[in-house]
């Protein structure tokens, strides 16, 4: 039995996953921190969402721009990163980075594998590493949408933050793109976010 491929990302009410001005110093853009308020307010419902996600994640996929941010001086460390800070008795899941070319050096060690031969290859490699657990595509927005549009995603988890950003990085592109039908399978109301889980039905 294998796990599912899940896009898991926080989003504003107007569809942005970062505010404007996202760069290596401002990973969520300038003023984009409210997107992730839910992850830090310690409300039981939010903590359960985080704990459940970490427990079932066997591997992570991300895009190169997100990797450059978390590998930067203000990014992840051995103690902070996907799952690392929640259970330090266990090794955090391996991360597969979508990129045109692998960097010569990086700060965060051998937890990262660079995938240069396409989306499906990244899923295959991540599934092999995850075993029976899930593969989580965590960002950025363009990467998440690419996997969704390619028909490689089973579930879409959106943490909908109560903010209208007005500009930034979109999850769903403004231009015409592939239609995706979804079925709501779970909704959790919590402080600072609505946690919405959708099953991917079809791509048109």
Beta strands, then each sheet from edge to edge (+ up, - down):
strand 1: 5-12
strand 2: 16-18
strand 3: 57-63
strand 4: 94-98
strand 5: 112-115
strand 6: 134-139
strand 7: 155-161
strand 8: 169-170
strand 9: 180-190
strand 10: 193-203
sheet 1: 5+ 4+ 3+ 6+ 1+ 7+ 10- 9+
sheet 2: 2+ 8-
end
